[in-house]
Amino acid sequence: MIKALAQVNIGDQFKLGDKPGSPAIAGVPALQSIGGFVSSVLPNIYVIAGIILFVLLLVSGLLFIISAGKGDEEAAKKYQKTITASLIGFLIIFGSYWIMEIIRTVTGIEILTGGGL
């Protein structure tokens, strides 16, 4: 059982590594350069951040409604601040994605797909 768990290729599970047909930068495979590693990891980070954002908004929204219904103003303010912070986090994630898209458009470097130049 332990041997089977050790044989799981994390790169296959999280889309890490060279994609078929994608050029390597100067002949270096994607995970052997810092840029290739970042390009391989970034799409997964955006997915994880989106899931965390959704759960945070859902839970804090429900708790805000519950605390406001009970008349607990302290808790309602706390959850309102949590909702505001998560929306600011969403704007940061959204902005960083579009900054990378602008860089891709201007330079032609595929940051989020790991394709290199």
ROTORSE-680655 format. One record per residue: x negated, z, y of N, C-alpha, C in turn; residue in three letters. Coordinates in pm, whole numbers. Example, Ala and Ser with C-alpha at 12.3 -4.5 7.8 and 13.67 -1.06 7.14 Angstrom:
BEGIN
{{-1319, 780, -569}, {-1230, 780, -450}, {-1320, 780, -330}, 'ALA'}
{{-1285, 708, -225}, {-1367, 714, -106}, {-1290, 787, 3}, 'SER'}
//
This chain:
BEGIN
{{-82, 0, -119}, {0, 0, 0}, {-87, 0, 126}, 'MET'}
{{-191, 81, 127}, {-278, 87, 243}, {-351, -45, 261}, 'ILE'}
{{-391, -106, 152}, {-461, -233, 160}, {-370, -341, 220}, 'LYS'}
{{-244, -340, 186}, {-150, -438, 240}, {-132, -419, 390}, 'ALA'}
{{-129, -294, 436}, {-115, -269, 579}, {-240, -311, 655}, 'LEU'}
{{-355, -298, 591}, {-480, -335, 656}, {-493, -487, 669}, 'ALA'}
{{-415, -562, 595}, {-427, -707, 597}, {-334, -772, 699}, 'GLN'}
{{-263, -693, 776}, {-176, -750, 879}, {-263, -801, 992}, 'VAL'}
{{-242, -926, 1030}, {-318, -986, 1138}, {-242, -963, 1268}, 'ASN'}
{{-295, -873, 1351}, {-228, -839, 1476}, {-222, -961, 1568}, 'ILE'}
{{-321, -1046, 1563}, {-321, -1166, 1646}, {-204, -1256, 1616}, 'GLY'}
{{-164, -1266, 1490}, {-47, -1347, 1456}, {82, -1282, 1506}, 'ASP'}
{{88, -1150, 1503}, {208, -1079, 1542}, {232, -1084, 1693}, 'GLN'}
{{124, -1080, 1771}, {136, -1072, 1916}, {89, -1198, 1987}, 'PHE'}
{{85, -1310, 1917}, {49, -1440, 1974}, {-90, -1440, 2034}, 'LYS'}
{{-184, -1369, 1973}, {-321, -1369, 2020}, {-400, -1475, 1945}, 'LEU'}
{{-495, -1533, 2010}, {-582, -1629, 1943}, {-558, -1769, 1993}, 'GLY'}
{{-634, -1863, 1937}, {-623, -2002, 1978}, {-492, -2061, 1930}, 'ASP'}
{{-432, -2139, 2015}, {-313, -2213, 1977}, {-358, -2351, 1931}, 'LYS'}
{{-294, -2406, 1831}, {-333, -2540, 1786}, {-321, -2641, 1900}, 'PRO'}
{{-427, -2715, 1921}, {-425, -2818, 2022}, {-464, -2771, 2160}, 'GLY'}
{{-486, -2640, 2178}, {-526, -2593, 2311}, {-678, -2597, 2321}, 'SER'}
{{-730, -2651, 2430}, {-875, -2662, 2443}, {-938, -2526, 2470}, 'PRO'}
{{-1054, -2502, 2412}, {-1128, -2379, 2439}, {-1216, -2403, 2560}, 'ALA'}
{{-1242, -2300, 2637}, {-1326, -2313, 2755}, {-1471, -2321, 2709}, 'ILE'}
{{-1536, -2432, 2736}, {-1676, -2457, 2701}, {-1702, -2431, 2553}, 'ALA'}
{{-1607, -2463, 2469}, {-1625, -2449, 2325}, {-1611, -2306, 2273}, 'GLY'}
{{-1572, -2212, 2359}, {-1557, -2072, 2318}, {-1412, -2047, 2281}, 'VAL'}
{{-1383, -1997, 2161}, {-1244, -1968, 2125}, {-1183, -1867, 2222}, 'PRO'}
{{-1051, -1864, 2226}, {-977, -1788, 2327}, {-1014, -1641, 2330}, 'ALA'}
{{-1026, -1576, 2217}, {-1049, -1432, 2217}, {-1195, -1395, 2229}, 'LEU'}
{{-1284, -1492, 2245}, {-1424, -1460, 2263}, {-1467, -1468, 2409}, 'GLN'}
{{-1372, -1492, 2497}, {-1401, -1489, 2640}, {-1300, -1397, 2707}, 'SER'}
{{-1339, -1339, 2817}, {-1250, -1246, 2887}, {-1126, -1320, 2938}, 'ILE'}
{{-1146, -1438, 2991}, {-1032, -1515, 3041}, {-935, -1552, 2931}, 'GLY'}
{{-986, -1590, 2815}, {-900, -1623, 2702}, {-822, -1503, 2652}, 'GLY'}
{{-889, -1387, 2651}, {-822, -1265, 2608}, {-708, -1229, 2703}, 'PHE'}
{{-738, -1236, 2834}, {-635, -1203, 2934}, {-519, -1301, 2923}, 'VAL'}
{{-550, -1430, 2907}, {-444, -1529, 2894}, {-360, -1509, 2769}, 'SER'}
{{-420, -1453, 2665}, {-346, -1428, 2542}, {-262, -1302, 2551}, 'SER'}
{{-306, -1203, 2627}, {-238, -1074, 2633}, {-127, -1072, 2739}, 'VAL'}
{{-144, -1144, 2850}, {-49, -1137, 2962}, {95, -1168, 2924}, 'LEU'}
{{125, -1273, 2849}, {267, -1296, 2815}, {329, -1179, 2739}, 'PRO'}
{{251, -1113, 2654}, {302, -998, 2580}, {326, -879, 2673}, 'ASN'}
{{242, -863, 2774}, {259, -754, 2869}, {388, -775, 2949}, 'ILE'}
{{417, -898, 2987}, {539, -925, 3061}, {663, -895, 2977}, 'TYR'}
{{659, -925, 2850}, {772, -895, 2762}, {791, -745, 2750}, 'VAL'}
{{683, -673, 2727}, {691, -527, 2713}, {739, -463, 2844}, 'ILE'}
{{687, -510, 2958}, {730, -456, 3087}, {878, -483, 3111}, 'ALA'}
{{926, -600, 3070}, {1068, -631, 3085}, {1157, -541, 3000}, 'GLY'}
{{1113, -512, 2880}, {1190, -423, 2792}, {1193, -282, 2849}, 'ILE'}
{{1078, -234, 2896}, {1072, -100, 2955}, {1160, -93, 3080}, 'ILE'}
{{1155, -197, 3162}, {1238, -201, 3282}, {1386, -196, 3247}, 'LEU'}
{{1428, -274, 3149}, {1569, -276, 3109}, {1614, -139, 3060}, 'PHE'}
{{1536, -77, 2974}, {1572, 55, 2920}, {1576, 159, 3031}, 'VAL'}
{{1477, 154, 3120}, {1472, 250, 3229}, {1593, 236, 3322}, 'LEU'}
{{1627, 114, 3356}, {1745, 93, 3441}, {1874, 136, 3371}, 'LEU'}
{{1887, 104, 3244}, {2007, 138, 3170}, {2024, 290, 3158}, 'LEU'}
{{1920, 359, 3116}, {1930, 503, 3095}, {1946, 576, 3228}, 'VAL'}
{{1865, 541, 3328}, {1877, 612, 3456}, {2010, 579, 3525}, 'SER'}
{{2062, 460, 3508}, {2193, 427, 3564}, {2304, 509, 3501}, 'GLY'}
{{2300, 519, 3368}, {2401, 600, 3299}, {2391, 747, 3338}, 'LEU'}
{{2268, 799, 3344}, {2251, 940, 3382}, {2291, 963, 3527}, 'LEU'}
{{2270, 865, 3613}, {2314, 875, 3753}, {2466, 885, 3759}, 'PHE'}
{{2534, 801, 3683}, {2680, 803, 3682}, {2732, 936, 3627}, 'ILE'}
{{2670, 985, 3521}, {2713, 1112, 3461}, {2690, 1228, 3557}, 'ILE'}
{{2571, 1232, 3619}, {2542, 1344, 3710}, {2628, 1337, 3836}, 'SER'}
{{2658, 1217, 3884}, {2745, 1205, 4001}, {2888, 1246, 3965}, 'ALA'}
{{2930, 1217, 3843}, {3064, 1256, 3799}, {3079, 1406, 3786}, 'GLY'}
{{2970, 1475, 3751}, {2973, 1620, 3738}, {2960, 1689, 3874}, 'LYS'}
{{2921, 1613, 3976}, {2904, 1672, 4108}, {2766, 1731, 4131}, 'GLY'}
{{2670, 1701, 4044}, {2533, 1753, 4057}, {2453, 1658, 4147}, 'ASP'}
{{2445, 1693, 4276}, {2379, 1604, 4372}, {2228, 1596, 4351}, 'GLU'}
{{2166, 1703, 4308}, {2021, 1703, 4285}, {1983, 1603, 4176}, 'GLU'}
{{2055, 1608, 4065}, {2026, 1516, 3955}, {2060, 1373, 3995}, 'ALA'}
{{2167, 1354, 4069}, {2205, 1220, 4113}, {2097, 1160, 4203}, 'ALA'}
{{2040, 1239, 4293}, {1932, 1191, 4379}, {1808, 1157, 4296}, 'LYS'}
{{1781, 1240, 4195}, {1664, 1215, 4110}, {1678, 1083, 4037}, 'LYS'}
{{1794, 1057, 3980}, {1815, 932, 3906}, {1825, 813, 4000}, 'TYR'}
{{1873, 836, 4121}, {1875, 727, 4219}, {1733, 687, 4257}, 'GLN'}
{{1643, 785, 4269}, {1503, 755, 4296}, {1439, 682, 4179}, 'LYS'}
{{1478, 718, 4057}, {1426, 649, 3939}, {1471, 504, 3936}, 'THR'}
{{1595, 479, 3970}, {1646, 342, 3975}, {1572, 262, 4083}, 'ILE'}
{{1551, 323, 4198}, {1479, 256, 4306}, {1336, 224, 4265}, 'THR'}
{{1269, 318, 4201}, {1131, 295, 4156}, {1124, 185, 4051}, 'ALA'}
{{1221, 181, 3962}, {1219, 76, 3859}, {1247, -61, 3920}, 'SER'}
{{1331, -68, 4023}, {1355, -196, 4091}, {1232, -241, 4170}, 'LEU'}
{{1159, -148, 4228}, {1033, -182, 4294}, {932, -232, 4191}, 'ILE'}
{{929, -169, 4074}, {843, -216, 3965}, {880, -357, 3921}, 'GLY'}
{{1011, -385, 3917}, {1055, -520, 3883}, {1003, -621, 3985}, 'PHE'}
{{1011, -587, 4113}, {962, -678, 4216}, {812, -701, 4203}, 'LEU'}
{{737, -599, 4165}, {593, -614, 4144}, {565, -707, 4026}, 'ILE'}
{{636, -687, 3916}, {619, -773, 3798}, {657, -916, 3832}, 'ILE'}
{{770, -934, 3898}, {818, -1067, 3936}, {718, -1135, 4029}, 'PHE'}
{{667, -1060, 4127}, {570, -1116, 4220}, {440, -1155, 4152}, 'GLY'}
{{392, -1072, 4060}, {267, -1106, 3991}, {283, -1230, 3905}, 'SER'}
{{399, -1245, 3843}, {425, -1366, 3763}, {419, -1490, 3852}, 'TYR'}
{{482, -1485, 3967}, {484, -1603, 4054}, {351, -1627, 4122}, 'TRP'}
{{273, -1523, 4145}, {137, -1544, 4196}, {54, -1620, 4093}, 'ILE'}
{{69, -1584, 3966}, {-4, -1657, 3861}, {45, -1800, 3847}, 'MET'}
{{175, -1822, 3868}, {227, -1959, 3864}, {173, -2042, 3981}, 'GLU'}
{{160, -1979, 4097}, {102, -2050, 4212}, {-44, -2083, 4185}, 'ILE'}
{{-118, -1989, 4128}, {-258, -2016, 4092}, {-266, -2130, 3992}, 'ILE'}
{{-175, -2132, 3894}, {-173, -2240, 3796}, {-146, -2374, 3862}, 'ARG'}
{{-53, -2376, 3956}, {-19, -2501, 4024}, {-135, -2551, 4110}, 'THR'}
{{-200, -2460, 4182}, {-307, -2500, 4272}, {-434, -2539, 4196}, 'VAL'}
{{-472, -2459, 4096}, {-600, -2481, 4027}, {-587, -2561, 3899}, 'THR'}
{{-471, -2560, 3837}, {-455, -2629, 3710}, {-496, -2546, 3590}, 'GLY'}
{{-531, -2421, 3611}, {-572, -2332, 3501}, {-448, -2270, 3440}, 'ILE'}
{{-433, -2286, 3311}, {-317, -2229, 3239}, {-345, -2083, 3207}, 'GLU'}
{{-298, -1993, 3293}, {-325, -1850, 3276}, {-235, -1792, 3167}, 'ILE'}
{{-106, -1820, 3173}, {-11, -1756, 3082}, {-2, -1823, 2945}, 'LEU'}
{{-54, -1943, 2931}, {-44, -2010, 2801}, {-176, -2008, 2725}, 'THR'}
{{-283, -1964, 2787}, {-410, -1954, 2718}, {-475, -2088, 2693}, 'GLY'}
{{-436, -2190, 2765}, {-488, -2323, 2741}, {-621, -2353, 2806}, 'GLY'}
{{-664, -2272, 2898}, {-789, -2299, 2968}, {-770, -2406, 3073}, 'GLY'}
{{-876, -2478, 3103}, {-870, -2583, 3206}, {-800, -2706, 3159}, 'LEU'}
//
